[in-house]
Each structure stands twice: as C-alpha cells, then as structure tokens.
C-alpha cells in the first residue's frame, strides 16, 4: 500500500473541501490514488464536486483589453509571489504590456508568448524582486459580432466572451452591448464551463453519471431506482456547467438561452455566444506552506 503523506491529505482537502480525516480515509481506501480518492469522497457525499481549480493560493492578476470597436480582445493571467506586488503600479503596467503584446503580435500559444516577452519578464523580476510568470491567455477576434471583457475584484476574476451577430448593426446595438456585459457577469459569478450541452465531453458525462449513481446508492436507493435518478441529476449538472442552460442570476424565471433570444429580438437579429473564457487568479496553483502541512499532519495523525 502506498504511503499516505500529509502533503497528499492537504492537496486532497484543498481540492475537495472535505475534512482532513475524511481525506485521509479516502486515500487509504483508494491506496493513494488521488483521482479515485476525489471520486470516493464525492460518492460518499463528502465533497460537493471535483473541482480541478483547487485552492486559490498564488498571487498576481488577470488583465483584459478590448479594441477596434469590440472586434478584438485579449485576457491574460500574470502571477507573482505577493499581494503587495500584485497591487503595485509597476506590476499592473507589466500586465497591461503583456495584454498589448498578445493583442498586436498574436502569439500562437503560451510558449510563443514567453519567447516574445522573456527579456521583459527578466527585467521585471530584477526590478520588482519577485518571481513573475505569464501563465495563460486568450485572444478573440470577430468579423461580425463583438468581444467583451469583464474584470472583477482588482484582477481576481476575468471573463472574455465572443459573440457572433447577424449584422454589424446588431453587434453595435445598445441591447447587444448590455447583453454582453450581463453574460460576462453571469460567467464570472456562476462559473459556467461550456456554452452548450453539446460541448460537454462524453467522457465527462459518463464519469458524472457514475458518481451520481454511486451517490444515490449510498443514499439507500436500489440500483434500478438510482439509475432512473441519474437522468434528472445530469440535467441539473448541465444547468450548472453550461451557460445557455443556467438560470439568469438577475431573473430566475428565464435561462440564459431565453435571455439571448429575447435580446436578439430587440436588437433586430440573431446573437450567438461562440466561446468564452473565465480565469480566476491562481486557480489550481498551491502556494507552499510548511505551517499548513504541519497542521494537516497533526490533525490526520501523520506526525
């Protein structure tokens, strides 16, 4: 059997939000397999969901800019070591520079971007005195439609959304502009991961069904009843992860698909959400904490 360490318990606790002893038990039951331990906790109802993001621990900020009449926009996450630096004008300026480079030079991927900005980052590290890295970015450009960005909490959360419209007049309509902002707010607050049901990978659905069936059985339902319950719970899952299926946060009587249809009528033509990205500063990055590890070890009986 694999050795269960304090670090393993701490990481599982950070990802699932389950109690330390439950995390330790899950790892023991699954012989140290991290992903199986996450599933075990979910099946037992001890973790709300398998959140890939994990505990937000690193510092930095998310920055976005939109130009050319809302036809092109970009969003980038740049990380640093302390909140003090993240709030400084020097670091904010660096983030804006990164966004401008992405917008104008259109790097193909993060490696291409790092090649473009390597000297700039090196100089910033020497000047600011902290490790700095460009983590990820998005760049959207439309022919007929609009790109919209929203930054919340002084760079803590950022959203970039691309909408296609029937005509330029629809794209420039005040109702369409207002819709773009409402959708960005929705994504920021409700954490949609996909636009439509069709975008959800089949493997994710099958995995979710297995978890939901196990949950129902653990609640005391017979297997055949649990199987029937899964359908309804999958629909709830879609409403959590798919933007068009979500209830509008400002009016629960309609979902986002209905809101878009309503605004399309007012704006005089079809509006389609093509894609979006939601960044939360530091999601999935764990900051080293000897004190936290020691706390977990003590509570879990590993010291």
C-alpha positions, 0 to 999 in steps of 0.5 A: 500500500502506498504511503499516505503523506500529509502533503497528499491529505492537504492537496486532497482537502484543498481540492475537495473541501472535505475534512482532513480525516475524511481525506485521509480515509479516502486515500487509504481506501483508494491506496493513494490514488488521488483521482479515485480518492476525489471520486470516493469522497464525492460518492460518499457525499463528502465533497460537493464536486471535483473541482480541478481549480483547487485552492486559490493560493498564488498571487498576481492578476488577470488583465483584459483589453478590448479594441477596434470597436469590440472586434478584438480582445485579449485576457491574460493571467500574470502571477507573482509571489505577493499581494503587495506586488500584485497591487503595485503600479509597476506590476499592473503596467507589466500586465497591461504590456503583456495584454498589448503584446498578445493583442498586436503580435498574436502569439500562437500559444503560451510558449510563443508568448514567453519567447516574445516577452522573456527579456521583459519578464527578466527585467521585471523580476530584477526590478520588482524582486519577485518571481513573475510568470505569464501563465495563460491567455486568450485572444478573440477576434470577430468579423461580425459580432463583438468581444467583451471583457469583464474584470472583477475584484482588482484582477481576481476574476476575468471573463472574455466572451465572443459573440457572433451577430447577424449584422454589424448593426446588431453587434453595435446595438445598445441591447447587444452591448448590455447583453454582453456585459450581463453574460460576462457577469453571469460567467464570472459569478456562476462559473459556467464551463461550456456554452452548450450541452453539446460541448460537454465531453462524453467522457465527462458525462459518463464519469458524472453519471457514475458518481451520481449513481454511486451517490444515490446508492449510498443514499439507500436507493436500489440500483434500478431506482438510482439509475432512473435518478441519474437522468434528472441529476445530469440535467441539473449538472448541465444547468450548472456547467453550461451557460445557455442552460443556467438560470439568469442570476438577475431573473430566475424565471428565464435561462440564459438561452431565453435571455439571448433570444429575447435580446436578439429580438430587440436588437433586430437579429440573431446573437450567438455566444461562440466561446468564452473564457473565465480565469480566476487568479491562481486557480489550481496553483498551491502556494507552499506552506510548511505551517499548513502541512504541519497542521494537516499532519497533526490533525490526520495523525501523520506526525 
